[in-house]
Amino acid sequence: MESDSELLLRLRSGDERAFVSLVERYQEPMLHLAASFVPSRAVAEEVVQDTWLALLRGLEGFEGRSSLKTWLFRILVNRARTTGTREQRSIPVADPEPAVDPSRFDGSGGWADPPERWIEVAEGRMEAGKLAYRIRAWIDGLPARQRAVVLLRDVEGMSSEEVCTVLALSEGNQRVLLHRGRSRLRQLFEDEFREVR
Amino acid sequence: MRLLLRRDLVCQRAVELVTNYLEGTLSRSARRRFEAHLAGCPHCTEYLAQMRETISLTGRLAPEDLTPQMRDEFVDLYRRWRSE
């Protein structure tokens, strides 16, 4: 697969196919990310389309200090924040949200109801192509800020530094949101597969 | 004293340290304490494996393909921009 910087070079020389390749790569990830900021799919689509235009218009000025992907996602998030009516700061990061339901521990903090095994079953389902759409739905159901962090870190594979840049988060808050998002997903896997061992 | 060391990190606290552990942001002593807890706790060891699996499965989601119609729309978008 061609790297983003190769595509960027071709795009700068006016190659329309390079643009389509970039769209194929990032349209859907950007839609998912935009949806965590704005109230509807239609608005998310508008924001993403605006972002593509901003990319084209900003091509000359892009200095490559960050990766193309980080730059693109940052434009998206800035636009989505301006457009979004969803209150991003309604749930302060400082509010406690335990990784595991406290009722699963005994009085001294040890497991009373230990984690049920599910890894093998999930692997089988994933290989059979029957799990990806469920995971998508679970991610879409995460609280907005956790969703944005999980999408960028774990789906897109960006570094914590890049995610902090894109979402304008401190390292600490990024880690808290990542922890909560992943912990919720782990619980959903356990809930889904505990019955089918 | 040694026995107490293992016990002083309880499971309920250990599960909250998993992300810091995976991110490499625990202090050296906290990391040692976490690993010592895992060594004596099969449930938390399983829990950590499940968090790693969660990350791995999430990382395997592939973007859906663009429909031919969407592809055409983006070609149009590009051409409109070129003629601006």
Contacts between the chains, C-beta under 8 A, distances in Angstrom:
chain1	res1	chain2	res2	distance
A	14	B	82	7.5
A	16	B	75	6.4
A	16	B	78	5.2
A	16	B	79	7.3
A	19	B	74	6.9
A	19	B	78	4.8
A	20	B	71	6.2
A	20	B	74	5.9
A	20	B	75	6.5
A	20	B	78	7.6
A	23	B	66	6.7
A	23	B	71	7.8
A	23	B	74	4.7
A	24	B	63	7.6
A	24	B	65	7.4
A	24	B	66	5.4
A	24	B	71	7.9
A	25	B	63	7.2
A	27	B	63	7.7
A	27	B	66	6.4
A	27	B	70	7.5
A	27	B	74	7.8
A	28	B	63	4.3
A	28	B	64	5.6
A	29	B	63	6.2
A	49	B	77	7.1
A	52	B	74	7.3
A	52	B	77	6.4
A	53	B	77	7.1
A	53	B	81	6.4
A	56	B	78	7.1
A	56	B	81	4.6
A	57	B	81	7.3
A	98	B	12	7.9
A	98	B	16	7.3
A	99	B	15	4.7
A	99	B	16	5.5
A	99	B	18	7.2
A	100	B	12	7.3
A	100	B	15	5.1
A	100	B	47	7.9
A	102	B	12	7.1
A	105	B	10	7.7
A	105	B	11	6.3
A	105	B	12	4.4
A	108	B	10	6.5
A	109	B	10	3.0
A	109	B	11	6.0
A	109	B	12	4.0
A	109	B	13	6.4
A	110	B	10	6.1
A	110	B	11	5.1
A	110	B	12	7.6
A	111	B	11	5.0
A	111	B	43	4.5
A	111	B	44	7.7
A	114	B	43	3.9
A	114	B	46	7.4
A	115	B	43	6.1
A	115	B	46	5.2
A	115	B	47	4.9
A	115	B	50	6.0
A	117	B	46	6.7
A	118	B	50	7.0
A	119	B	49	6.5
A	119	B	50	6.4
A	119	B	53	4.8
A	122	B	53	6.7
A	122	B	57	6.3
A	123	B	53	7.8
A	126	B	57	5.9
A	126	B	60	6.7
A	131	B	57	7.0
A	132	B	60	7.5
A	132	B	61	5.6
A	132	B	62	7.5
A	135	B	57	6.2
A	135	B	58	6.2
A	135	B	61	6.2
A	136	B	61	6.5
A	139	B	58	7.2
A	150	B	58	6.8
A	154	B	55	5.4
A	154	B	58	4.2
A	154	B	59	5.6
A	155	B	58	5.8
A	155	B	59	6.8
A	155	B	61	5.4
A	157	B	59	6.2
A	160	B	23	6.8
A	175	B	19	6.0
A	175	B	20	6.8
A	175	B	23	6.1
A	175	B	25	6.8
A	178	B	19	5.9
A	178	B	23	7.9
A	179	B	16	7.5
A	179	B	18	7.3
A	179	B	19	3.7
A	179	B	20	7.7
A	182	B	19	6.5
A	182	B	51	6.1
A	182	B	54	5.6
A	182	B	55	6.5
A	183	B	15	7.6
A	183	B	18	7.9
A	183	B	19	8.0
A	183	B	51	7.6
A	185	B	54	5.0
A	185	B	58	6.7
A	186	B	47	7.9
A	186	B	50	5.3
A	186	B	51	5.6
A	186	B	54	4.6
A	189	B	50	7.0
A	189	B	53	7.5
A	189	B	54	6.2
A	189	B	57	7.5
A	190	B	50	7.1
